[in-house]
Amino acid sequence: MLLDIHTLLWFLNNDAKLISSIKSTIENADYVVVSVVSLWEIAIKLSIQKLELDFAFAELPDFLIQLEIRILPLSFVDLEHYITLPLHHRDPFDRILIAQAVTNSLEIVSADTAFDAYAVRRIWA
C-alpha cells in the first residue's frame, strides 16, 4: 500500500484525524511504501513554511525504517504513465502517486476522494 502525504503525517504524529481502522490496516500490512515524491513535497512545504513537523526532517528516514515503511523511488515507467493520465486531479504530486500506484500495483491510502476518478484502489474508512 502507498501512503498519501497526509496519511503518512497523521500516522507518524498519531493524529486523531487518522481513523483507527486505517491506522490498524497500515500497522498490519505486509508492504507499506511512501513515495520519494511525498518526501520531496514535505521538504518543499517545510522550506516555504507551509508545514511544521513534530520532529526534525532529518529524523524521517529513521522513523520510516523503524515502522518498516519503504521509500518508493520514482521510475521512468511512472513518468510515462503520468503523462497519459486524464486531468481529473490537478495536483501534480497526487497525480504522480496515482501513476506510481498503477505501475506498481499498489493501493493508495488517502482521504482524498479525487483519487477515485482514476483506476486505482483507494483505501479509507
Secondary structure as GFF3:
##gff-version 3
##sequence-region A 1 125
A	DSSP	beta_strand	2	3	.	.	.	ID=ss1
A	DSSP	alpha_helix	5	12	.	.	.	ID=ss2
A	DSSP	alpha_helix	20	28	.	.	.	ID=ss3
A	DSSP	beta_strand	32	35	.	.	.	ID=ss4
A	DSSP	alpha_helix	36	47	.	.	.	ID=ss5
A	DSSP	three_ten_helix	57	59	.	.	.	ID=ss6
A	DSSP	alpha_helix	60	66	.	.	.	ID=ss7
A	DSSP	beta_strand	69	72	.	.	.	ID=ss8
A	DSSP	alpha_helix	76	82	.	.	.	ID=ss9
A	DSSP	alpha_helix	92	103	.	.	.	ID=ss10
A	DSSP	beta_strand	108	109	.	.	.	ID=ss11
A	DSSP	three_ten_helix	113	117	.	.	.	ID=ss12
A	DSSP	beta_strand	122	123	.	.	.	ID=ss13
###
